[in-house]
Amino acid sequence: MNTKISFSTLLLLSIVVSIVVLYSPNIKAQDEEEPILYYQMEPLDDSLFILIQEELFIEPPDPKAEIIVDIRDNNNQTISIRGSLYPFLAIKPETRARIITYPFKINLEETVHYGSIFSRVIERMRFKKILDPPSVYQISPGLGYINPYVQIFGGERFGVAIKNDIGISVGFGTPYSGPLETNFAELNFHILGARGGIFTSIDAVTESKDVNNHNNLFVTTGFQIAYVIPFGNFFEVGYLKSSEDFTPQQLRKYLLNSVNKNNIVLNPDGTIKYQPYLLQGSFINWEFRYPVKFLGSPRSKVYVAKFIGELNIGYTGREITVAGSVFDLRINAMVSSPIRQPAYTVDIIIQKIFQGWGASALAIGPSAIFSNTKSGSFGVTSIFFNFRVKVGTSL
């Protein structure tokens, strides 16, 4: 593989994503010198947004609803919720005070001038608010697995506590895989920062795609154990072992049958050029991560990880909020592997597409993997919609 080309493509992709995020209307904290009296509230505080709607008898309350406040006229102060107008005085005084002092406001009276095309992003952004300290759950070695988001392709595991720091987690795909890339699925039990579990195969996932499967990961069944070093949720080390060999029927299925379109790609001289990764044996895995809060995300991190012999570098963020738009962002670079070609996964999963309760609970968006295609050129090897469900409230 041409490493220079792949790195340049990843760098270009990262720049494009950054421009898209930063050039959207951005978060602006309240200006202490000049009060903002006509503004949209950024949905960064679920509890406040729900409280406002409960006091106005709006059912069901949406923690990501569009809320516009107009207190310019002392005799006619209003608040708009999802397009419906209400008197500002209909809200309790304590809640009104929280709304007025709310730090994240989009100033709807902002003046746009000819220089705004160059300066608007800087004028509207308070850089100290882009990154905030992570939540207690994110930095806890025993509670970091708790995660209310279920995602169908890769990403962090869905985790729920049974009692205190005892719970379970489940995931589809590996934490670093993209859409339709692997048949891997796992179930784990967590206690006091340690976890143990099993993994198995769900073949229907990879059988949904019949081209460019030469860079897939196929598994049988096995077990894994891991432990988070008890000084904060920043380093995890584990052991994974495949407990079953591939049968002749599975080898034909994963490598040669018509469903997978001859997954082994040969050179002109008949030698193997590309082939899928058939997971066998045992591995020491580790992940070094640093939890952050980026653009109001309740759960995000940057990481470097070694998993089944493959080195991954990336970022994942949940419910990033920019000017009323709420989305998840995941960028993973698998830069080395004992079998596969380097691959780069990008997810952008957008919230508030559905109506009612689904506006805050469901999200969907494009997910793609970039790597060497069957022809040998660098391009998209897999693209599909990724889907995420939020179970419960933000941590």
ABEGO torsion letter per residue (X at the ends): XBAAAAAAAAAAAAAAAAAAAAABBBBBBBBAABBBABBBBBBABAAAAAAAAAAAGBOBBBAABBBBBBAABAABBBBBBGGBBBBAAABBAAAAAAAAABABBBBAABBBBAAAAAAAAAAABBAAAABBBBBAAAABAAAAABBABBBABEEBBBBBBABEABBBBBBBEBAABBBGABABBBBBBBBGGBBBBBBBBBAAAAAABABGAAABBBBBBBBBBBBBBAAEBABBBBBBBBABBBBAAAAAAAAABAAAGGABBBBAAGBBABBBBBBBEBBBBBBBBBBBBBGGBABBBBBBBBBGGBBBBBBBBBGBBBGGBBBBBBBBBBABBAABBBBBBBBBBBBGABBEAAAAABBBBBBBBBBBBAAGBBBBABBBBBBBBBBEBBX
